[in-house]
Amino acid sequence: MGTPGRRSQQSSSPNILRFVARIRTQEASALFAFHSRNPRPTGPDEKEPFSLVTPPHTQQFMGNGYQMASFNMVTRIDGTEGFNSQSIEERNFQAALIMTECHFTRKPPIGRKTVNMTLATIKRTMEKTLNVSEIREVLAKNVDIWMRLQLVFYAAIPRLGARSLQETYSETAPRNVDIPESSTLIAENHATLLEDLTLLNNLLVIARNMLAIKEVAQDICSTVQLDKQITKLIVLGVNVTSKGYDGENVDNHTRGKLNEITELYKKLLVTCLQFLHNMTMGNDRLKMVFWFDMLFDNDLHNDAIHGLPNDGLRVDVVYEEVKNWLKRNSQKSPAAQVLLAKYTEDVPLGHNGGPLPPDFWGDDSKAEIASVNSELSQQPTTVPVWSEQAPTKAEQDRMYGRVSHEIDVWWKRVRDANYDNWVVPMETVEGAIARAQSCKDNAMTRYIPRVEQDEDLEFDHREAYEEEPEDEVHHEEGDGYSTHADDGHVEGEEEEEEDDDDSYVEGSLRGLLTEIPNILDTKQIEALHMTVKACIVDAMGSGLTKSGENLQKTRCKMFLALDCGKNLLREMLVLIAVWEQAESQFIFQITAQIIESFHHNALLPYAWNSLRILKDIVSPAQTILLRLINYMFRARKNTTIYSDVKDFNRDAKLIHFLYNYFRCRVVPDCIALIYAQAQIRGNRSHPQDFPVDLWDMERSKDGLAQYLDFIYVIADIPEMRPLLIEWETTYELIALLNALEAGVARKPLTEPRRNTPPAARANNGDASSAEGDKNYDPSQPQAPLDSQNVQPGPPPLHDTPHKFPWRGIKVQILIILTSLVAPSNGRSGPGNPVVQKQILKYGGIMALLNCCVYDGHNEYLKERATLCIKWVMEGCMEAQDFVRELSPLKNQKQDVEMVRSKGVDQVGPVGGEDVVAQSTPQQSKESEKFEMERLSRMADAVEKMRIANVAAARKE
């Protein structure tokens, strides 16, 4: 390729124009000539011969220093003269785009210095579009610039793919990429990729900035179909960045090259997302176009949700109906139509960017579409009519007027069953007890969620819980669990890996944007969340259509109805968990607004079920969804929102659904896991028989903790607290406390030292017996059965899921119980009598007294228990009488008297548990401060008495 001579460099603008004249003289000349078909009257001083270099004395400088329109005399194709009214910026940028297209097509090839000047011109244009709104507007209204941008990306994307990926690259979806060979290819083409990615990102920034003027630029951009090229670029970027590379087989220098190119692709993805955001902002038609491209892929069907029946949505029908709606609503803004018509008139000259791309529905239907648009524009409003006798599908959809009849029918089928009326009751406590017992009976088999039972439950409220508990709990092993063989542990591990693959759906997920949350960080991905929010949140809509449809609500329904949208939602939620986003973070708050839009459409129950994973009690995505719901309800406190009955009922129905799920699934499964821990702790099962691993336990604990936080938030809202009391929430809380007491050892202040070797313990019968008894001591950590083998000792706690501590759960439970039983409306007492009786009914006093002992796994447990006991005892004669009936061990009378002198009435084991009872408080004589101090002394005495009780039991 030739290079320029020793000519000194002048300003880039004249130089780049000279190179245009040298390489493509005829095209560049006509580029400026066709804009001047209508001569403008000017004075004789302004008439100059046409020149690609604008004479200085004809340039008009604005106050802020940038060059604007220069009216030069030009010669037309037919030999007549006219004026070119384009600005300097338009000319320079058009010339740079011509050179950029040549750079990627190699027709003709250009030299290095030309490339450098092209890059400099593009960079300078990018800076101007960032800072000067007038230049943005001038460039955005130039159809030829948009068309040439489309041509540049059309030529560049295949060349990028050829230098970044192997032939398995697909323009429609990321799949089948050969990672090692692609890494080698990227390293070999590092220099050219570095330059081209930077160039394309600068061009995309310019296009993004041009879209800031909204409607006119959006319509032109959509017409030239630049957004379709950006979609292909996103697919390419996802292909490159989501697969990673084989870092172990490359040296540090090569690894640095790969990282640099990967980061540039990520930067390009970020700009693509910002482009799409500006493309759709405030434009309902283009929002629907974006939704159409994002939510539909080549497979026009939905996959079944784990363990739930098919929702019956016909995706191919939705696709056709949305496409017909886009045809009927293809009208562009008047200003854009004028500019596009002028550009089309100039196409026969052959020197602009060429003819506009055909519409995606085909040119043959343009006349019909224009007729429909004209008819619709004359109608102020339309009434949707669904006619099965319509001659064609297009006519049927036109009569209906709304986006999709199939989506409307689907929504009525899957929305909260209590949407219109309360038709699904809360599961009874008796039913919950039966479910918990069923789970405990199968606790030590290999854990698999109860698919059959879940289908009976239908947590989307498709049917009420009318079956008797026995019909649901008396199943064989298949009712919730599968048999885990005692031998063949290797085979069992293989089965577990297969289950993991089935549950977590490894590999590429369906959807154009689904992989992006796994690639970008929370700051980079903000534009994606903002675009989704702009498409579905009511506040960012444009009101009702002529057919009375809220398009924001319709897009919200489509988002959850189609698999691509559900997959993207899952990844958006997991993103918050992976990056540990606080509630004050921007990405968290945007996601919370998206979730609330689901709530306003009664689709949160469906969203909850769509995020299920069979292996998990509460999946990670469900945990984050619940956290966002907590954030939503926390904002309701101390507001007047519930003065509107409609708002109250909408929130109450969501709480009903979530608590029903908590009662029917979360608590029984958690109790089963803790029961399995108790079996091992009591030497009734072997540690190797524990059904899940530590990761499963962590996820179960996270889900339970988030659910308890949700219940606390609801209990803290005065209008909603009566619902929890009516549903007898105290049962679940007390059942969990009792399970934790039996299954999880307390963490003492100091861990006991165990230096005795296993051989010495085996030779000492008494010591061995004592060691066996020690396994039942609730105040000591428990050793597994195989501690008597030749192994040096039990593995650390973090390697033993059967010793999982469920850290902080007891404290959360006590906080909720205290909130429920404490007097409301700021009164000083007594406690809530309904909750007091519920605590007595389910044996809650025992559970509370057992919490009056130090536990390092639950900070301030004793203080929380003391406060809760105070409100249970105050004003409740039944509770006080129950305490009086407790009796100490006969051989500990002296110890009892000692404890009584410290403020405790009775101490002793009841029902196999060590308990302590407080004497009847005399609130008329004692202040609240004195009562708290007395209860604290009582708790200290309990801790001492428990040790004495255990020692006495061993002697007997």
PERAKA-V764399 format. One line per field, one symbol per residue. phi: phi as a letter, one per 20 degrees, with the letter a starting at -180 (. if undefined). psi: psi as a letter, one per 40 degrees, with the letter a starting at -180 (. if undefined). A space follows every 50 residues. Layout:
phi->???
psi->???
This chain:
phi->.fcffegffdffffffffffffecffffffgeffedfdfdfcfffeecff bfdffgfeeddefeneedgcedfcdffenfdbdeeffgffffffffffff fffeemcefceffffffffffffffgffffdcfffgffffeeffffffff ffffeeffffffedcffffcedafaleefgffffffffdgfffgffffff fffffffgffffemgfffffffffmfffffffffffffgfeeembeffdc efffffffffffffffffffffffgffffdfmcffffffffffeeddfee bdeffgmdffemfefffggfffffffffdefdfgfffffffffffeggfn cdfnffffffeoffdffffffffffffeefbcdfcddfeffcffffffff nefbfffffgffedfgfegebfddefgffffffffffffffdfeeffbge ffffffflfemfbeeeffgffddedfgfepbdfdffdmfffffffffffg fffdlfofefpfdfffgedeefffegffffffffecegfdedneefemde ffffffffgefdgfffffggffffgfffelfffefgffffffffffffff dldfgffgffefcgfefcfgffffgffffgfffffffmcdfefeffffff fffffgfffffffecffgfffffffffffffemebegfeffcefffffff ffffffffffffgffeegfdggffffelfggffffffffffedcffeffc ffecdffgffffedfffffffffffeffecfeeffffeefffqfffffdc ffdgelgnfgfgffffffffeffelmfeqffffffgfffffdmffgffff eecgbfecflfffffffffgffffndffffffffffceffecfffffffg fdocfbcrecmncecbcefffdffddfffffffffffffffgffffffff ffffff
psi->iiiiaehihaiddddddddddddgdddddddddeefdhihhiiddehiih idhhhdeehhhideeihahhhihihideeiiaiheiiddddddddddddd ddddefgiiiiddddddddddddddddddddhddddddddehdddddddd ddddddddddddediaeehiedihifhhddddddddddfddddddddddd ddddddddddeeebdddddddddefddddddddddddddddeeaigedei iddddddddddddddddddddddddddddehehdddddddddddehadgg iiiiiheiiieehgddddddddddddddfehiiddddddddddddeddde eaeiiiiiieeideeddddddddddddehdiihhhhheeididddddddd didhdddddddddeihdeddigehiihidddddddddddddedeihhhig dddddddgeefdiigeiiddeddgiadegdiihhidifdddddddddddd dddegiahiihdededdediadddedddddddddeehdeeafaiadefhh dddddddddediddddddddddddddddefhideidddddddddddddde efeddddddeeihddidhidddddddddddddddedifiededhdddddd dddddddddddddddddddddddddddddddefeiideeheiaddddddd dddddddddddddddehddeddddddefddddddddddddddehiihidh hihgehidddddehdddddddddddeheeiiiiideeeaeieiiiideeg deehefheddddddddddddeiiifeieiaihdddddddddffdddddde efihheehhfdddddddddddddhegddddddddeiiiidefdddddddd eeehdihihhfeihiihiihigdddiiddddddddddddddddddddddd ddddd.
